[in-house]
Amino acid sequence: MKITFPYQTFGVKAFLLGLVLLVAGCAQKNSPASSATTTVPASAVAATPDTKPVYDLIKRVVPQHAASFVVEFIPQEDGKDVYEVESRGGKVVLRGNNGVSVASALNHYLKHYTHSSITWNGSNIVIPNPMPAVAQKVRSVSPYKYRYYLNYCTFNYTMSWWDWERWQWEIDWMAMNGINMPLALTGQNAIHRRVYKGMGLTDQDLESFFSGPAYFSWFWMGNLDAWGGPLPVSWMESHEALQKQILERERGLGMTPILPAFTGHVPPAFKQKFPNANLKKTSWDEMFPDVYLLDPDDPMFVEIGKKFIEETIDTYGTDHLYTSDTFNENRPPSSDSLFLNNISQKVYQSMAAADPKATWIMQGWLFHFSRDFWKAPQIQAMLNAVPDDKMIILDLWSEKNPMWLKTEAYYGKPWIWNMLHNFGGNVNMYGLMDRIATWPAQALHHPDRGKLVGLGLTPEAIEQNPVVYELMMENAWRDTPIDLTTWLRGYTRRRYGKENENANKAWEILRRTVYADSVTSGGPESIVAGRPTFSRNTGGVTTNFTYKPLDLVTAWDHLMAAADELKNTEGYQFDAVDLTRQVLANHATVIQQRFAQAYKDKNLTAFKKHSAEFITLIEDMDKLLATQEDFLLGRWLNASKKWGTTEAEKRLYEKNARNLITLWGDKDSKLREYSNRQWSGLLNGYYKKRWQQYFDYVTGQMQKGQEIDQKAFDERIKNWEWQWVNSTESYPDETKGDAVSVANEMYLKYNASIKNSHK
C-alpha cells in the first residue's frame, strides 16, 4: 500500500507519539454546546484539547502547509454534521462541528482547489504556492447522521498485521472521508480472557477457544474456535494497547466507535466448568469443530453479557454502540417467532444491563445469506424485541442485494445503506460505479426508505479499486446523484496531476466494463490463482466475464498512451500496473483453454507450447506486480512476523498469513482460494509451482498415451499446498523495477497477440 501522508512517526517515534496521546487524553467526541468559535493557529505551541487532534492530522497530511490552515468549530445544523471552507487573511479556514467534519473540509479543499488525491493505492498531493484562495465560502451538510465503516472480515483479510503507523494513516483517511462510526474490534481477545478467567477458566482452557490472529473475524462472529492458534498472551497484550491508541485517535476526531458485545460464544471448556449450562452446538463449516453457544434463555447469558460490557467499558471506555451477530452464517435451531424474539431480547438485555444507553448495531447479512430461513415473521420477531431507538441495522450489501427493499426498510428500525464491494481481498478491477453514484441518493429520497440514518462501507477487504471507494464517499456530504462522467474526469485529473484525454477515454471504457458488472458477486478472478484444471472455473475461482475482454484492451491502449505525460504520479503508476495485470489475468483463460484443447486433441506439441506460454505469463505477472508494494506477498508475510516476540510466535503468525490467502483451512478445505491474491511472490512461489506440477503430470500421461486422473492429482497437490502453508522461505518486501517501464514492456509483448486471440 502506497502511504504518502509524509509521516515522521516510525518505530520508536510512533510508540512515543502513542504514549503522548494516551497521557494527553482525547478530545470530547461531540462539539461544544456553545456556538462560540475556537481559533488556534496551526503553528501554536499548545493547541486546545478540541483542536489538537485536527491540527495534528493536518500536520501529518500536509506538513509543509499546516501553518496555512486555521481550524474553527461551529455547531451542527439541525442535528446534522456540517463543514465550511473559506479564505481569510491569506489562510484557509476549515470549520466543522467536530474533527471529522473539519477533516472533511480539508479533504474538500485539497480535492477541489489543489486537485490533490489521497488513496490507499497512490496519492498525489501538490499544493501551489501561494495556496489557492477560496473565492466564495463553501458550506456542506451531511444528510446522514452516521457514516459507517468496516466489516468484521476487513480486520483479517486486510488488517491482520496492521501496526499503529498503518492504523494512524487509515484513521486520518476515515476522517477526511467523513466516516464517524467505525467498527473497532482490535484487542477484543483481552476482554474475553479477563471475563472467562474471572469465571474460573484458565489460559490452558482458552487455548482451545482463541483462534490465530488471521481468523479473529470468524472467531468473533462465533463461526470457529482455535483454528490458527493457540494465541499467545503477548498478542492479546500488544493489541489491547493498540486498541487504546486506535480509540483515542478516533474519539479525538469525533468518531463514535462500535465495540463488540457478547454473542453467546463460549469456550469448549465451558461445558466442563458449568455442566448445567444450556449449550447448543453449531457448525459453520464441516472442516472446523462445532462451536458452543450459550442459550439466551440460560440465566448466565445476561450475566456474562453484562460482564463483557463492564470489562469493555473499564478497558476501552464506550460510545454506547455495540455489535453482536448471534447467527452470522449459522442457522438458528428454531424458526419459531417467540424463540427468535426471546433471543434478540436477551442479547440486547445483556448490553443494557451494563450500559442503559446501549445501542445494538446489527449486520443485516444473515437475512440475505440465509434468506430461505429468514422470512418476514422471523425477521420481524428478531427486530421487534428491541426498542427502535436502541438498534441500528447495517444493510450490508446495498449496491447489490438491498435487503431494505425486501423488509419494508427493516420494519421501522433505523438502518444504514452500505457498499460491500470486495470479497476475501481478491485482486481484480471491479465495482458497480453507476449504482454507487446514484443509488444512495435514490434511497435517501425513496418514499419507503423508513428510518434511513446513514451510509457506509462494509468491504471484506480494502487497499484495492480506490476509485470505487472515492466515489462512494462522495455521497457522504450530498443528497443528490453524482454525474459520473463529470466526476470521473475530475478524478483522473486529481489522481494523475493533470488533464489527459487518453486517460479520460481509458476510464470511460473502464466504467463500461470492469466497473459496470452486475452479475457476479465480486468480479471475475484469474484462472492463474485456481488449483490446476482444464475447466474455466475451479474451486474458489470464477473467471466468467460480464464484459468483452477485448474492450479492456482498448482501455489499456489509451492508458499506456498517456504514460509519457503521467508516468511520474503514484496514481498513474499503480493504475498502469493494475490494468496491465487485469488484462494479463483475463488472457490467462484464453491460454488455459488452448492447452485444455490441446490435451483433448492429444496434441502434445501444442500442449507443451501453450503450457509454456502459461508459465511465462505467470512469471511476467509476477515481474509486473513486483514494481508495486501493494502487490507484494513479502509485505504481508513480514508484517505478520514482526508481531512475534519469539521464533515460535513468528512461525505461527507466518503460517496464519500463508494459510488465509491460500487454503484458508486445512488441506481439505472447501474455502481454498476464497482469499486468493494476485501478488508478486505468490504468483511465482505458489501458483506457478502448482501449475508446473500439473503440466509435468499431464505431459507424462500424454507421453504414455494415458488419460489424466484429475482427482488423483488434486489429492497429491493438497499435500504440496499444505507444505507451502507450513514453509518459511522469504519473499521480497521491497519493490523491484520501474512500474511504468515494466507495464509498457508487457504492453509491447502481449498487446498484439491478445487482440489477435479475439479475432
KOLTI-380426 format. One record per residue (C-alpha): z negated, y, x. Coordinates in steps of 0.02 Angstrom, whole numbers, plus 50000, padded with zeros to 5 digits. Layout:
N
ZYX...
This chain:
759
500005000050000500515016750071498975027850058499455045450103497975055850049497515061850225495805053550227494745055350382493355043850320493725027250401492495013950455490825021450502491335038350433491665030650263489975022250268489095038350314490015047650177489395034650054487615037250113487775055950096488415053949918487025042049872485715054049940486505069249862486595061449689488015062849566488545077149456488175076549270489565066849184489775079949048490235098149071488855111049047488465115248866488645133448910490385140848912489975150449069491225148649210490645142449381491715147749528491425142049706492685144449846493335128449924492805134850093491005137250041489735128050148488715122249999489515118849830488555117249668488205099449610489525100949473490945107149582490635097449742491445080949686493005090249633493115100749790492875085149893494335077149800495425092349834494985091550019495475073250026497125075949937497725092350013496545095950159497625109650236497695119250073495985115949996495395133750026496825140049917496105131949760494705138349650493795126949526493085133349362492295123749220492705127649039492135119548875493095106048783494245111448643493645104148478492875089548570494465086248671494665086948860495625101948923496315109049085497095125449138498085131049290498445149049340498605160249491497345173749532497125184149689498295173449791497415157249744497715143649617496345142049487496035124649419494985123949262494355109549159492875103449059492435090549194493035083649360494375072749283495125087549191495095098249348495895084249450497225082749315497535101449333497765098849520499005084849488499965095749365500105109549494500645097849633501955089249524502715104249437502515118449562502675109649731503695094649670502475082649753502145064549709500645053349741500855034749704500245017949769501935014649848502295030349945501865048549921502725065049951501565079949969502485095250032501665111949992502645127650037501805142250124501425153050034500935141449892501985143649734501195155249606500915150149426501835163849332501025160049164499395151049132499605132649088498405125048962498425106848911497295097448790497215078548785497455071048611496445055948669494565055248686494715040448803495965036348941495545018548988495935009249150495924991449217495934973449163494694960149216496134952049311496534967649412494894965249504495594949349580497484949649579497424966349671495644972049708494814956249776494614963149952494524981949925493304991950030492595009149996494065018150079495285009649961494165012449809493985030849853495865033049852496005024249685494645034449601495505050449656497135043749584496245039349423495515056749406497165065249442497995054749307496695058849177495765042249172493985044449110493495026849053493675014149195493104996149189491784993749326491474975449367491114975949554489404969749605489054960449444488504944349531486944952949595486424955949414486724937749366485734932049517484194942549482484184938549296484324919649321483144919249469481914928749361482054914349237481614901549370483314896149435483594895449622485024900749736485414882249753485544881049563486754895649562487914887949693488734877849554488904893749450489624908149550491484907349590492274912949751492744931449771494564929149716494054921249550492714932949482493814938849338493834921649259492004918649301491534934949213492584930049062491734913149051493274902949097492664893949252491174890449364491044888349553492914887449596493174895349767491304895349803489914894049849489694912849851488694919549999487214930849963487944943050089489424945849971488274949749825487274962149927488784971050003489644972649835488094978949747488104993049875489974995549848489754996449659488445010149680489695020249781491055017349651489955022549505489265037649599491025044049628491685040049454490215048249367490255062949484492015066549422491515064949240492075047249204491095035249093491215017949175491105002049072489854989149135489794970449094488604963348964488034945548932489354934048856488304918348839488984910849001487554901649088487414891049246487644872049235485834870449295485274879749140485314863749038484024855549153482914870849162482974873748974483334856748894483054863248719484314877248734485794876148615487264874948735489094872448698490394866148820492064874648830493594870548934494784884448983495894873349090495764854749119495764856549309494084865449302492434857849244491764862949074490844879349062489194880848969488984894448839487324898148757487484898048568487174915648499486024907748369484864902148508483384914448522483674915248709485384923248686484754940548638483314938648760484474935348908485714948348849484324961148846483804956249023485604958449081485724976149014484004980849078484394974349252486094982949248485324999749200483964998049331485264994349464486765004649415486235016749278487285017349120488505027349016488115015948867489815007248871489804988248893491134974948899490924957348831492284944948784491484929148718493074919548677494324925348807495704912148803494424899948731494484893648553492874896148454492064879948392492224885548211493374896848109492024899747980491854918347944489954917947937489884909048104491034921848188490124936448106488474929848171489124927648348489794945348353488174952148282487124943248414488224949048558488014966948501486134964748471485944958348649486624975148710485734986348586484044977848616484024985748788485105001148753485105007748574486565018948621487625004048674489465003648627490394987148642492114988448723493054972848673494764966548727495924962648583496834949948692496054934948606496864939848441498584938648523498264924048641497524912848505498444920448357498564903548269496654903948256496304922448232496944926048058496394941047955494744933347891494214927848065494634944648146493764954348010492214943348023492144946348211492364965148197491394969348040489754962948112489634978348223489474996448162491115005748177490385018648294489705005148411491314995748451492995000548527494444988148534495684987948676497414983948607497844975848772499754974148765500304988148651502004990648732502484972648698501374964848565500464978648471499114969348377498534985448294500064984248181499564966548129497724970048098497764986147996497274995448154495834983448185495144985648010494365002548040493685000548216494095013748347495455006848462496445011148618498335009248646498635000848814500064996248929499804979149010501454978049106501074966249253500514948149253499754939749404500324952549532502104945849531503304956449632504784961849528505544977849461505064977849279504464988849137504834994948962505215013049001505915018748835504445011448740503175018848860504005035848841503955035648651502775022848575501105031048619501605047148531502305037348384500675027748367499695043948378500615050748226500805034348132500085035247955499255018247981498545021848154496755020748092495485026648220496605027848373495485036048503496335033048668497685025848777497605016848941498215004649073497734986249070498814978149207498344961449281498854968949448499394985649519500214992649677501984989649613503254998449499502465015649523503725023849408503045014149258501255019949286501765037749323502755038149161501365030249058500055042649115501165057249067500595052848890498765056748931498975075348904500325076148770500595070848589502505070948586503785058248652504425060248829506265064248856506585050348981508215057049051507435073649098505825065549158506735053449273507675067449359506025076249390505255060049453506625057049582506505074849645504615073249668504715055949743506145059349862505805077549902507445084549836508775082849702510075069549740511425064549618511615047049687509755044249666509855050449488511305038749450510355024149525508855027549415509905029149258510535011549292508795005149334508195012249169509515002149075509234986049174507594981149255506624994449159507364990448989506814972348972506174967448801506244948448806505204941548949503354944648973503384951449150505174951949208506204938649298505484931749460506394923749606506774905349623506304907649806504474907649752504654891949646504224874449701505914867349759507024861049620508824861149559508284868849394508494887549368506664888649317505194878949384503324878249350502624895849364504294904349399505564910449272507234917749328508074921949163508864939249169508904951349024510204962149111511794959249209511294956749392512924965049444512364981149359510874981349475512044980249624512874996349564511175004849564510964998149741512625006249789512025023149729510285022349804510905016949975512225030749969510785043149964509995036350123510565049850244509805063650139508215054950077507755042350212506275052050281505225051150122503995037050092504525035149911506345032549958505895020350096504895009649975506205010549838507635006249956506684990750012506114986149837507834987449758508624977949902507274964649882507634963349695509504961349720509224947749851507894939249745509124938549600510524932249712509434917649765509754909549596511634910349625511454901449792510234888849718511434884249580512804881949711511814869249812511254861049650513074858949600513504852549774512184839049755512854834549584514614833449657513954822949803514714835849921513584835050074514564848050171514424860850032512584856450007512194859650190513174875950185512304883150032510574876950075510754885350246511274901350157509704900050051508574898450203509444913150285509184923450127507314919850132507234924850315508174940950278507004945050134505514942150249506264953750380506604967050249504864966450174504054966850345504524985250352503334990050211501454987450217501404984650029502334968250056501314960650198500374944250174499374948350331498574963450249497934952850104497264939050216496494950250347495674961150215494824945550147494164940350316493434957550353492104954450220491474938850309489854940450408490064923150486491544912350534491164901050385491224915750265492864921750340493614904450315493004903850135493714921050093495384917350175495524901150077495184910949917496534923349965497824909950004497414899349852497534912849720499314917949763499994900249783499194885549692497854895849603496824879949582496874862949669498434853749724498734847549546498544864949472499634869349324499374887649366500314886649531501434901449566500674911349422500204924349551501694921849666502134936249781503734940649873502834945750032503334945450214502384931050293502264921550130504154920150124504364913050300502674904550313502594896050144504134897150033505414894250170504474879550243504304871750072506164873650034506644867150206505674851050173506624849250010508304851850094507884839250230507384826550097508934829249989510084828850140509314812350195509554804850023511354810850012511734803650183511054786950122512024788449959510414788049858509784798949716508294810049746506624806849663506014824149611504324817849555504034808949719504474824749815503304835049706501874823049742502194824249928502384843049933500734845349841499814839049995500764851050109500404865649991498544861549990498574860250179499304877850188497944884350073496654877450195497544883650351497104898650459498684903650551498824922550563500144934250493500534952250543499624966050450500684979850526502474984050483503954979850593505634988550589506315004050504506335001850315507955011050277508885003850427508444985950380508834989150196510534995850249510784980650361510514969450211511634980250104513074978550227512774959850245512634955050062513394968249950515194962249950514774943749937513594946649792514934956449699516194942649733514994929649665515034938249495516934939049480
